[in-house]
Amino acid sequence: MVADARNVIATKFVESQCDWLLFIDHDTIIPRDFILKANERMLKGDVPIWCGLYFTKSVPSEPLIYRGRGNSYYTDWKMGDKVWVDGIPMGCTMIHKSIMKVMYDESPEYQMGNIRARKIFETPAKVYEDPQTKAWFTSTGTEDLYWCDRLKKENIFEKAGWKKYAKMKYPLLVDTSIFCWHIEFDGIKYPSRGEEQYFMRKK
């Protein structure tokens, strides 16, 4: 599972001497200037969690930028903007160690064969019965939004010393100038039909 892979990485990271964790997924193509921008943000060190922009593998393709849940993606931005949100993907994301250390400390340890990790990420998948109607329901989600929801529910920013971000309704930064391609194994890149043009500024 993707969540297990992230947990192994996050566990090794917290137990290392590194200050920043960078997730770049195998199906994400980062822009040529990404390392320069990431280095600049690390040196400045004033934003604990930020990510680049990429779109869903779908037609039409949708930007993975969220404010709230169950209300589709957020649209009030243009390419190049710095957008504050409460839900981001993990495919091109940087996280400060202080955030991960708190989540590490508050997450149970588990084993995958001979590999040990903390359950920082989890893919929600529940089956439950409504006691009134006796009907069965399923509830599923993604490991990245589950992790984003943990930040608020468990007051992670406050515990990690980022009090300014603890007070923000939208504490996660999407830098849309870092535009990534989302690629399939057959080479198809998303957005595949120019959906990103909708978010270009008109001259």
Phi, psi and omega in degrees: 000148178300318180301320179297317179298317179295323180295320177297314180297312182297321179296312179298323180297309182299326181276002179262185177262007184282153180260336184230140175252128179243118172265124168232111184288157183297338182253022179244127177257113182277154178288163186298330183265012185299314184298322178297316180291321179295318179297319178299317180290323177297316181295322179289315171064027184256356178237114187286334180219123178211161181212166172274180182256132165211169189247164178292155173275078183203167174232115357290155180270140185241141178291137181274072180226121188229136167236105185090181181230145178074018180232025179070192183274161181276136189243348189275070179197165175230156180307131182103343180289154167262116189246128179265129186219180174239007178214124181225159172276175182250001188293339177209073191225140178241136186226134179286147184300326182300325178293310182293328180296317178297315181293323176300311182296331185257010180248140180290151176275146176211166183246141170237092188067241178258013180258130179256140178205167172260143183275071179281318176255149178207141176266109182296130177204103184233145172238127183215160181251133173283116184296337181277313184267346183065016178271151179259142181227156174240149178226121181230167179193195180243154184292332182287315179290327174301315179296317178299319179294326177299324182305314181283309186301326185254010176055044186294319181300314180299313182296330182272359177092011180256070188296324178301317182285333177296332181273348184278139175290324181235087188267002183252135185256129170252117176268100186286354173285346175262083185268117182253151172267143177254115193244141175272165178297333180275004175095354178292130180253137178246142004289134187266348183236028176074023181299335180294340180298334179298333184258009176281145177286138176275135181280000000 
